[in-house]
Amino acid sequence: MKTKKIVVAALLILFNSFFIFAAEALQQLEHWQLFVQKSPEQVFELVDANVAADFEVSGPGYWNHLLEEANLERADKKDYGCYRTILSGLDPSKKYAILQKDSPKTSCAVYVNRKLVVQIGDPFEMLKANPAKGSHSSIQPVSFEFYPDENGKAEILYFITNYFYRKSGLHDTVFFGPAELFSNNSYVTLYAIICGALIFIGLLSLCQFIINHERKEYFYLGITSIVLALRISTNSLNLLSIIIPGLSAELKFKIEYLAMWIVPACVTQMLHCIYPMQNKSFGKILKNILIISDLVLGLISFCVPAYYTNRLVPALQIGMGLICAYVICLTLINLIKRRRYAVFNFLSYLSVIIGAGIDVLISHGAKNVSISLMPFFLVVFVLILIMMFAKIQKDLYLETIQNTQKLKQLNEAYLRFVPREFLKLLNKESVIKTQLGDYSNIEMCIMFSKMHIYCPVNHVSLEEHFHIFDEYLKRVSPVIKEHNGFVSKFLSGGFMALFPKSELDAVYAALEIKSCVDDFNNTLSAKNHKIAVWMGLHYGKMIIGTIGEENRLDDTVISDTVNTSSRIETVCEKLEKTIIVSQELVDRIGNAKDFELERLEDVAVKGKEKPLQIYEVKRV
């Protein structure tokens, strides 16, 4: 976490250092003469006649308020004028350069020593008595080099026309200095890197959303990053006009204003993806009202002609401010409550608000803010969000691992109560996929077994009975598994085991259990204890499945085969025979060499009309 903070701080220092160095390397032209409603030729004539300018102005700004203060009206509703300044004390043999990151609204022409050096759009069309219809506006960076005259002077004149923008004037700072101290390529490269990084992050985030539609925050981050890249490419440095020569001012402004209504909506939605609210909560209702209003106003501003789009900017700024206030309030509440990721949210939104505030100041011609820091704040905003999403992704990954481990442990715990072999007979991979009423028809061998503890010396207590029975099952259960069987039910003093693969498995398991019991009795002889075991085996059809209710399931075996096996085990107790099998099982066993079958008298059992033919199993 500390490393991430250091990285962000380093980026802040580097960006500030770059802009401070760039600002100090060049001089800002701040003192201008303003001639309103005059063409360049008229200005030159007035200057030669020593006629004073309409206004003396300082720094970048607009002339609208000057006209209002002087009670001047625009002739024929045409909006144009000239800014003029004189540079003196220059070296006639030295080349100088002028840079303006964004040309004045909405078309302009620049003269040096009364020679036209740069023209953007067609500002001269407005001077005609009947100007042709259509767009003559265009905006792009202004950059050119020049030599002063033989006296070391340079007369700089900006001819500015405004076809639709709500404010007119030289709104952006004009930088001046020796040509070797400045190269516009450095600015272009910087902004291209920033825009490229934001677009890459945006596309990557959208790909994340396409892969996982549940992570909607990646969708909003992707749209936000791409729109912010468009904002930087049209506002801080009109990079888009370099990529698309002849970019009209109408389209430029509409693309630039996307960030004023799309970004606030996306940022708010991102916040609610991280901190969901109830559908009828006041905060969510307020959020929906703000976002819907903002989006409707934004769509209107994008669809109407540029003249109206520009005049909707104050409303867009108010909407953006309201949403930002809502986001900051909600973020502060989360911060006070110490909710997860609240610090990330607060810092990211705060950076956007600071950047937006500076951007608004620049758009209003703030003299003390000549260089836009908005790109830096937007990059910081996206970086903080990426860190937050990375932290969320890491936490989700760790939670997934923990949940997987818990699920594995839970599944293993369930398998202690529901045998894995039982699930296989139901064609189920895990207990989680088992539902109430699942069943399967099957034919196999079933074993019923019970044990009894003898102690001629004294009475066997319940605790002793439990421990002896538990130890007996620990010895017997592995034997059943080794012979491809499993214990389906543990009964009072016994168990019921199923052998789905082979009938011989059940017989061999019974014989080995008998041997285990003999060994176990040797260990109990010191306590004068002895156990006797009876096992009844039968083969037939049965249904295995789950019964119970939705909140509690249990496995069961339902069939007359089960009852018959239980009855045979009862016969074992009466006849004091360890292993007795039914005629149905004997018919499937066939001849075996390592054990013999001894026919016993037929017995009548409950639930059977005919006596059962039974056999005792003995080792050879």
C-alpha positions in Angstrom: 0.0 0.0 0.0 2.8 2.4 0.8 4.5 1.7 -2.5 1.3 2.6 -4.4 1.1 6.0 -2.5 4.7 6.7 -3.4 4.0 6.0 -7.1 1.1 8.4 -7.1 3.1 11.1 -5.3 5.9 10.6 -7.8 3.6 11.0 -10.7 2.2 14.2 -9.2 5.7 15.7 -8.8 6.7 14.7 -12.3 3.6 16.2 -13.9 3.9 19.4 -11.9 7.6 19.6 -12.7 6.9 19.3 -16.4 4.2 22.0 -16.5 6.2 24.3 -14.3 9.3 23.9 -16.5 7.2 24.4 -19.6 5.6 27.5 -18.3 8.9 29.0 -17.1 10.8 28.2 -20.3 8.4 30.4 -22.3 7.1 33.9 -21.8 3.3 34.4 -21.6 2.0 37.3 -23.7 -0.4 39.0 -21.3 -0.8 42.6 -22.5 -2.9 43.2 -25.5 -4.8 45.9 -27.3 -8.3 44.8 -28.2 -10.2 46.2 -31.3 -13.8 45.0 -31.3 -15.8 44.7 -34.6 -12.7 45.5 -36.7 -10.9 43.6 -39.4 -7.1 43.3 -39.5 -6.9 45.9 -42.3 -9.0 48.3 -40.2 -6.8 47.8 -37.2 -3.6 48.4 -39.2 -5.1 51.7 -40.5 -6.2 52.8 -37.0 -2.7 52.0 -35.6 -1.0 54.0 -38.3 -3.3 56.9 -37.5 -2.5 56.6 -33.8 -6.1 55.8 -32.9 -6.3 54.1 -29.5 -7.7 50.6 -29.1 -11.2 49.9 -27.7 -9.7 48.2 -24.7 -6.4 47.4 -23.1 -6.6 43.8 -21.7 -4.3 41.5 -19.8 -3.8 37.8 -20.3 -6.3 35.3 -21.8 -9.9 36.2 -21.5 -13.2 37.1 -23.2 -14.5 40.4 -24.4 -18.2 39.8 -23.7 -18.2 41.5 -20.3 -16.1 44.4 -21.7 -18.8 45.1 -24.2 -21.5 44.9 -21.6 -19.6 47.2 -19.2 -19.1 49.8 -22.1 -22.7 49.4 -23.3 -21.5 48.4 -26.7 -23.5 46.1 -29.0 -22.3 43.9 -31.8 -23.1 45.3 -35.2 -25.4 43.0 -37.2 -25.0 40.4 -34.4 -21.5 39.7 -35.9 -18.9 38.7 -33.4 -15.3 39.4 -34.3 -12.3 41.5 -33.3 -8.5 41.7 -33.1 -5.9 41.4 -30.4 -2.6 43.2 -31.0 0.7 43.3 -29.1 4.2 44.5 -29.8 7.3 42.5 -28.9 10.5 44.5 -28.7 14.1 44.0 -27.8 14.4 40.9 -29.9 17.4 39.7 -31.8 16.7 40.2 -35.6 18.9 37.2 -36.5 17.2 34.9 -34.0 14.2 32.7 -34.7 11.3 32.8 -32.2 8.2 30.7 -31.7 4.6 31.2 -30.5 2.4 28.5 -29.2 -1.3 28.4 -28.3 -2.5 25.0 -27.3 -6.0 25.8 -28.5 -7.0 28.4 -31.1 -9.5 31.1 -30.2 -13.2 30.4 -30.8 -14.2 29.6 -33.4 -11.9 30.7 -36.3 -8.9 32.9 -36.3 -6.0 34.3 -38.4 -2.6 35.3 -37.0 -0.4 38.1 -38.4 3.3 38.8 -37.6 4.5 42.2 -38.8 1.3 42.4 -40.9 1.9 39.2 -42.7 -0.6 36.3 -42.4 1.3 33.3 -40.9 -1.6 31.1 -39.6 -5.2 30.7 -40.5 -7.6 28.3 -38.8 -11.0 27.9 -40.2 -12.4 30.9 -42.3 -12.6 34.0 -40.1 -12.9 36.3 -43.2 -16.3 34.9 -44.3 -17.9 36.9 -41.4 -16.6 40.1 -42.9 -18.8 39.7 -46.1 -22.1 41.5 -46.4 -23.9 38.2 -47.1 -21.7 35.4 -45.7 -22.3 32.0 -47.2 -24.2 29.4 -45.2 -22.4 26.5 -43.6 -19.7 26.0 -41.1 -16.5 28.1 -41.3 -15.3 27.2 -37.8 -12.3 25.2 -36.9 -10.1 24.8 -33.8 -6.6 23.4 -33.5 -3.3 24.3 -31.8 -1.6 27.4 -33.0 2.2 27.0 -33.5 4.5 28.9 -35.7 8.0 30.4 -35.9 9.1 33.8 -37.1 11.9 36.4 -37.2 11.5 39.9 -35.8 12.1 42.9 -38.1 15.4 44.7 -38.4 14.6 46.8 -35.3 14.1 43.7 -33.1 10.3 44.2 -33.0 7.4 41.9 -33.9 3.8 43.0 -34.2 1.5 40.1 -33.3 -2.2 40.3 -34.3 -4.9 37.8 -33.7 -8.0 38.2 -35.8 -10.8 36.2 -34.1 -14.3 35.5 -35.3 -17.0 33.7 -33.4 -19.8 31.9 -35.3 -21.7 30.3 -32.5 -19.7 30.2 -29.2 -21.3 32.0 -26.3 -18.1 33.9 -25.4 -15.6 35.5 -27.7 -12.0 36.4 -27.1 -8.4 35.2 -26.7 -9.3 32.6 -24.1 -6.1 30.5 -24.1 -2.6 31.6 -23.1 -0.2 32.6 -25.8 3.4 31.4 -25.2 6.4 33.1 -26.7 10.1 32.4 -26.6 13.2 31.4 -28.6 12.4 28.6 -31.0 15.1 26.3 -29.7 13.6 26.4 -26.2 10.3 25.0 -27.2 9.1 22.2 -29.4 5.4 21.5 -29.7 6.2 17.9 -30.2 6.9 17.5 -26.5 3.3 18.6 -25.7 1.9 16.4 -28.5 3.8 13.4 -27.3 2.8 13.9 -23.7 -0.9 14.2 -24.4 -0.7 11.4 -26.9 0.7 9.1 -24.2 -1.9 10.2 -21.7 -4.8 9.7 -24.2 -3.4 6.4 -25.4 -3.0 5.1 -21.9 -6.6 6.1 -21.0 -8.0 4.5 -24.2 -6.0 1.3 -23.5 -7.3 1.2 -19.9 -10.8 1.8 -21.2 -10.7 -1.0 -23.8 -9.1 -3.3 -21.3 -11.9 -2.6 -18.8 -14.5 -3.1 -21.4 -13.0 -6.5 -22.3 -13.1 -7.4 -18.5 -16.8 -6.5 -18.6 -17.4 -8.6 -21.7 -15.7 -11.6 -20.0 -17.6 -11.1 -16.8 -20.9 -9.2 -17.2 -21.5 -9.2 -13.4 -18.5 -6.8 -12.9 -20.4 -3.7 -14.2 -17.9 -1.4 -12.6 -15.4 -2.3 -15.3 -18.0 -1.2 -18.0 -18.3 2.2 -16.3 -14.6 2.6 -15.8 -14.0 1.7 -19.5 -16.5 4.3 -20.7 -15.1 6.8 -18.3 -11.5 6.3 -19.4 -12.4 6.6 -23.1 -14.5 9.7 -22.6 -11.7 11.3 -20.5 -9.3 10.6 -23.3 -11.6 12.4 -25.7 -11.8 15.3 -23.3 -8.0 15.6 -23.1 -7.6 15.3 -26.8 -10.1 18.2 -27.4 -9.5 20.5 -24.4 -6.0 20.5 -22.9 -4.3 20.2 -26.3 -6.5 19.9 -29.3 -4.8 16.6 -30.2 -7.8 15.3 -32.1 -7.5 18.1 -34.7 -3.9 17.0 -35.4 -5.2 13.5 -36.0 -8.2 14.7 -37.9 -7.2 17.8 -39.9 -10.1 20.2 -40.5 -12.0 19.1 -37.4 -14.9 21.5 -37.1 -15.4 23.5 -33.9 -19.0 22.2 -33.6 -17.9 18.5 -33.4 -14.9 19.4 -31.2 -17.1 21.1 -28.6 -19.7 18.2 -28.6 -16.9 15.7 -28.1 -15.3 17.8 -25.4 -18.6 18.2 -23.5 -19.2 14.4 -23.4 -17.1 14.3 -20.2 -19.5 16.7 -18.5 -22.5 14.4 -18.5 -21.2 10.8 -19.3 -18.3 10.8 -16.7 -20.4 11.9 -13.7 -23.1 9.3 -14.5 -20.5 6.5 -14.9 -18.6 7.5 -11.8 -21.8 7.5 -9.7 -22.7 4.1 -11.1 -19.3 2.8 -10.2 -19.7 3.9 -6.7 -23.1 2.1 -6.4 -21.6 -1.1 -7.9 -19.1 -1.2 -5.0 -21.7 -0.1 -2.4 -25.1 -1.3 -3.5 -28.2 0.3 -2.1 -31.7 -0.8 -1.5 -34.0 -0.1 -4.5 -36.3 2.2 -2.5 -33.7 3.9 -0.4 -33.6 7.7 -0.5 -29.9 7.7 -1.7 -30.7 5.5 -4.7 -33.8 7.5 -5.6 -31.8 10.7 -5.5 -29.0 9.1 -7.5 -31.4 8.0 -10.2 -33.0 11.4 -10.5 -29.6 13.1 -10.8 -28.3 10.7 -13.4 -31.4 10.6 -15.5 -31.6 14.4 -15.5 -27.9 14.6 -16.4 -28.1 12.1 -19.2 -31.2 13.7 -20.7 -29.6 17.1 -20.6 -26.4 15.7 -22.1 -28.2 13.9 -24.9 -30.1 17.1 -25.8 -26.9 19.1 -25.8 -25.3 16.5 -28.1 -28.2 16.4 -30.6 -29.0 20.1 -31.0 -27.0 22.5 -33.1 -23.7 23.7 -31.7 -25.1 27.2 -31.0 -27.5 25.7 -28.4 -25.1 23.0 -27.3 -22.7 25.7 -26.1 -25.4 27.6 -24.2 -26.4 24.4 -22.3 -22.8 24.2 -20.9 -23.7 26.2 -17.7 -26.6 23.8 -17.0 -24.3 20.8 -17.7 -21.8 22.3 -15.2 -24.5 22.7 -12.6 -25.6 19.0 -13.1 -22.1 17.9 -12.9 -21.6 19.8 -9.7 -24.7 18.4 -8.1 -23.7 14.8 -8.9 -20.1 15.5 -7.7 -21.6 16.8 -4.4 -23.8 13.7 -4.1 -20.8 11.4 -4.8 -18.6 13.3 -2.3 -21.3 13.2 0.4 -21.8 9.5 -0.1 -18.1 8.8 -0.1 -17.6 10.8 3.1 -20.3 8.8 4.7 -18.6 5.6 3.6 -15.3 7.0 4.9 -16.7 7.8 8.3 -18.2 4.3 8.5 -14.8 2.9 7.5 -16.2 0.9 4.7 -13.9 -1.0 2.5 -12.3 0.9 -0.4 -13.8 4.2 0.9 -10.3 5.9 0.9 -9.8 4.9 -2.8 -13.2 6.3 -3.7 -12.6 9.5 -1.8 -9.2 10.2 -3.3 -10.3 9.4 -6.9 -13.5 11.5 -6.8 -11.6 14.3 -5.1 -9.1 14.4 -7.9 -11.8 14.6 -10.5 -13.5 17.5 -8.6 -10.3 19.4 -8.3 -9.5 18.9 -12.0 -13.0 19.8 -13.0 -12.8 23.0 -10.8 -9.5 24.0 -12.5 -11.0 23.2 -15.9 -14.0 25.4 -15.2 -11.7 28.2 -14.1 -9.7 27.9 -17.3 -12.9 27.9 -19.4 -13.9 31.2 -17.7 -10.5 32.7 -18.5 -8.9 32.7 -15.1 -5.7 34.7 -15.4 -3.9 32.9 -12.6 -4.4 29.5 -14.2 -2.7 29.5 -17.6 -1.9 25.8 -18.0 -4.5 23.1 -17.7 -3.7 20.4 -15.1 -6.9 18.5 -15.9 -5.0 15.7 -17.8 -2.9 15.0 -14.7 -5.9 14.8 -12.4 -7.7 12.5 -14.8 -4.8 10.2 -15.0 -4.5 10.2 -11.2 -8.3 9.5 -11.0 -8.0 6.5 -13.3 -4.8 5.2 -11.6 -6.5 5.3 -8.2 -9.5 3.5 -9.6 -7.3 0.9 -11.1 -5.6 0.4 -7.7 -9.0 0.1 -6.1 -10.2 -2.5 -8.6 -7.0 -4.4 -8.3 -7.5 -4.4 -4.5 -11.1 -5.6 -5.0 -10.0 -8.2 -7.5 -7.3 -9.4 -5.0 -9.8 -9.5 -2.2 -12.3 -11.4 -4.3 -9.6 -13.8 -5.3 -8.7 -14.4 -1.7 -12.3 -14.7 -0.7 -12.8 -17.2 -3.5 -9.9 -19.3 -2.3 -11.2 -19.2 1.2 -14.8 -20.1 0.1 -13.4 -22.9 -2.0 -11.5 -24.3 0.9 -14.6 -23.9 3.1 -16.7 -25.6 0.5 -14.2 -28.4 0.2 -14.1 -28.8 3.9 -17.9 -28.6 4.0 -18.2 -31.2 1.2 -15.8 -33.5 3.0 -17.8 -33.0 6.2 -21.0 -33.9 4.4 -19.3 -37.0 3.0 -18.9 -38.2 6.5 -22.6 -38.4 6.7 -23.5 -39.2 3.1 -21.0 -41.7 1.6 -19.3 -40.8 -1.6 -20.2 -44.2 -3.0 -23.9 -43.4 -2.4 -23.6 -40.2 -4.4 -22.0 -42.2 -7.3 -25.0 -44.6 -7.3 -27.2 -41.5 -7.7 -24.9 -40.2 -10.5 -24.1 -37.1 -8.4 -20.7 -35.5 -8.3 -21.2 -33.8 -4.9 -23.7 -33.3 -2.1 -24.3 -29.8 -3.4 -26.0 -31.2 -6.5 -28.2 -33.6 -4.6 -31.8 -32.7 -4.3 -34.8 -34.0 -2.4 -36.3 -36.9 -4.2 -33.3 -38.0 -6.2 -33.3 -41.8 -6.6 -31.9 -44.7 -8.6 -33.0 -48.3 -9.2 -30.3 -50.9 -8.7 -29.6 -54.5 -8.0 -26.9 -55.4 -5.5 -25.9 -57.2 -2.3 -26.8 -55.9 1.1 -25.3 -56.8 4.5 -27.0 -56.3 7.8 -24.8 -56.8 10.8 -25.1 -56.5 14.6 -22.8 -57.1 17.5 -23.3 -57.9 21.1 -20.8 -57.4 24.0 -20.5 -60.1 26.7 -18.9 -59.6 30.1 -19.5 -62.4 32.6 -17.8 -60.4 35.4 -19.8 -57.2 35.6 -22.3 -55.1 33.7 -21.1 -53.2 30.6 -21.7 -49.5 31.1 -23.0 -47.3 28.3 -19.7 -45.5 28.0 -17.8 -48.9 27.7 -20.4 -50.0 25.1 -19.9 -46.9 23.1 -16.1 -47.0 23.1 -16.1 -50.8 22.2 -18.6 -50.3 19.4 -16.7 -47.3 18.1 -13.4 -49.2 18.1 -15.1 -52.2 16.4 -16.4 -49.9 13.6 -13.0 -48.4 13.1 -11.7 -51.9 12.4 -14.6 -53.1 10.3 -15.3 -50.0 8.0 -11.9 -50.2 6.2 -12.5 -53.9 5.5 -15.8 -53.1 3.8 -14.1 -50.4 1.7 -11.3 -52.7 0.7 -14.0 -55.0 -0.8 -15.7 -52.3 -2.8 -18.5 -51.7 -0.4 -19.6 -48.9 1.9 -21.6 -48.5 5.1 -24.9 -46.9 4.2 -26.3 -46.7 7.8 -24.8 -47.1 11.2 -27.4 -48.7 13.4 -27.7 -49.3 17.2 -25.0 -51.9 17.7 -24.5 -52.6 14.0 -24.6 -51.3 10.4 -26.0 -51.8 7.0 -23.5 -52.1 4.1 -24.0 -52.1 0.3 -21.8 -53.9 -2.2 -22.7 -52.6 -5.7 -19.9 -54.2 -7.7 -19.9 -57.9 -6.9 -21.7 -60.3 -4.6 -18.4 -62.0 -3.8 -17.2 -58.7 -2.3 -19.8 -59.0 0.3 -19.0 -62.6 1.2 -15.2 -62.0 1.4 -15.8 -58.9 3.5 -18.0 -60.8 5.9 -15.3 -63.5 6.3 -12.6 -60.9 7.0 -14.8 -59.1 9.5 -15.2 -62.4 11.3 -11.3 -62.6 11.5 -11.1 -59.0 12.7 -13.6 -59.8 15.4 -11.4 -62.7 16.6 -8.4 -60.4 16.8 -10.4 -57.7 18.5 -11.6 -60.2 21.2 -8.0 -60.9 22.0 -7.4 -57.3 22.8 -10.6 -57.2 24.9 -9.7 -60.3 26.9 -7.8 -58.3 29.5 -11.1 -56.7 30.5 -13.0 -59.9 30.3 -15.0 -58.5 27.4 -16.0 -60.4 24.3 -18.1 -59.4 21.3 -20.2 -61.6 19.0 -21.1 -60.5 15.5 -23.9 -61.6 13.2 -24.1 -60.9 9.5 -27.1 -61.5 7.2 -26.5 -61.2 3.4 -29.1 -61.0 0.6 -29.2 -59.9 -3.0 -32.0 -58.2 -4.9 -33.5 -55.0 -6.3 -33.8 -51.8 -4.3 -34.3 -48.1 -4.6 -31.7 -45.8 -3.2 -32.4 -42.1 -2.9 -32.8 -39.0 -0.7 -35.8 -38.4 1.6 -36.8 -35.9 4.2 -37.6 -32.2 3.6 -35.9 -29.3 1.8 -34.0 -28.2 4.9 -32.9 -31.6 5.8 -32.1 -34.6 3.6 -31.1 -38.1 4.4 -30.1 -41.1 2.3 -32.1 -44.2 2.4 -32.5 -47.7 0.8 -36.1 -48.9 0.2 -36.8 -52.4 -0.8 -38.0 -55.8 0.4 -34.3 -56.8 -0.1 -33.4 -54.7 2.9 -36.1 -56.2 5.1 -35.0 -59.7 4.1 -31.4 -59.1 4.9 -32.5 -57.8 8.3 -34.5 -60.9 8.9 -31.6 -63.1 8.0 -29.4 -61.2 10.5 -32.0 -62.0 13.2 -31.8 -65.7 12.2 -28.0 -65.5 12.8 -28.6 -64.4 16.4 -31.1 -67.2 17.0 -28.9 -69.9 15.4 -25.7 -68.3 16.8 -24.2 -68.4 13.3 -21.8 -65.6 12.3 -22.6 -65.4 8.5 -25.8 -66.5 6.8 -26.7 -65.8 3.2 -29.9 -66.2 1.2 -30.6 -68.6 -1.7 -30.7 -65.6 -4.1 -27.1 -64.7 -3.2 -25.9 -68.3 -3.5 -27.4 -68.5 -7.0 -25.2 -65.6 -8.1 -22.1 -66.7 -6.3 -21.6 -70.1 -7.9 -18.8 -72.3 -6.9 -16.1 -70.8 -4.7 -12.9 -72.5 -3.6 -11.9 -70.5 -0.5 -15.1 -70.8 1.4 -17.9 -73.3 1.7 -21.7 -73.0 2.0 -23.6 -75.2 4.4 -27.3 -75.6 3.8 -29.4 -74.8 6.9 -33.1 -75.5 7.5 -35.5 -73.3 5.9 -36.8 -70.6 8.2 -40.0 -68.7 8.2 -39.6 -65.0 8.6 -42.0 -62.1 9.0 -43.3 -60.7 5.8 -42.6 -63.8 3.7 -45.2 -66.4 2.6 -42.6 -69.1 1.9 -39.8 -70.1 4.2 -36.3 -68.7 3.3 -33.6 -71.1 2.0 -30.4 -70.0 3.8 -26.8 -71.0 4.0 -24.0 -70.6 6.5 -20.7 -69.3 5.1 -17.4 -70.8 6.5 -13.8 -70.6 5.5 -12.3 -73.8 3.9 
